[in-house]
Amino acid sequence: MTKENNVRVHVPRIEYLRVQNYRALKNLELKDIKPLTCCSSFPTSNKA
């Protein structure tokens, strides 16, 4: 059995988001976004 090295991996993340004139979002600005995890899945049909 081998030990894992404590290596920091740099993961790209969103720190700032700005949305203008997209559907109901006329002017949205998010600053200093903290890291978070979001899991999403799309419903699938099991039809053959």
C-alpha positions as CSV (number, residue, x, y, z in Angstrom):
1,M,0.0,0.0,0.0
2,T,1.4,3.4,-0.9
3,K,0.8,6.7,0.8
4,E,-0.6,9.6,-1.2
5,N,1.5,12.8,-1.4
6,N,-0.1,15.9,0.1
7,V,-0.1,17.8,-3.2
8,R,-2.3,20.8,-3.7
9,V,-4.1,20.8,-7.0
10,H,-5.1,24.1,-8.4
11,V,-8.7,23.9,-9.5
12,P,-10.2,26.7,-11.7
13,R,-13.1,28.4,-10.0
14,I,-15.4,31.3,-10.6
15,E,-14.7,34.3,-8.4
16,Y,-16.8,36.9,-10.2
17,L,-20.0,36.7,-12.3
18,R,-21.8,39.4,-14.2
19,V,-25.0,38.9,-16.2
20,Q,-26.7,41.6,-18.1
21,N,-30.0,41.4,-20.0
22,Y,-30.5,37.7,-19.9
23,R,-34.2,36.8,-19.6
24,A,-35.3,38.1,-16.2
25,L,-31.8,39.0,-15.1
26,K,-31.3,42.6,-16.2
27,N,-28.2,43.4,-14.1
28,L,-26.7,40.7,-11.8
29,E,-23.2,41.1,-10.4
30,L,-21.8,38.6,-7.9
31,K,-18.4,39.5,-6.3
32,D,-16.1,37.4,-4.1
33,I,-17.9,34.1,-4.7
34,K,-16.8,31.5,-2.2
35,P,-15.9,28.0,-3.4
36,L,-18.9,25.6,-3.4
37,T,-19.9,22.3,-4.9
38,C,-22.9,22.0,-7.1
39,C,-24.1,18.6,-8.5
40,S,-26.6,18.6,-11.2
41,S,-28.2,15.9,-13.3
42,F,-30.7,15.9,-16.1
43,P,-33.7,13.6,-16.0
44,T,-33.4,10.7,-18.3
45,S,-36.0,8.5,-19.8
46,N,-35.6,4.7,-19.8
47,K,-37.5,4.2,-23.0
48,A,-36.1,1.8,-25.5
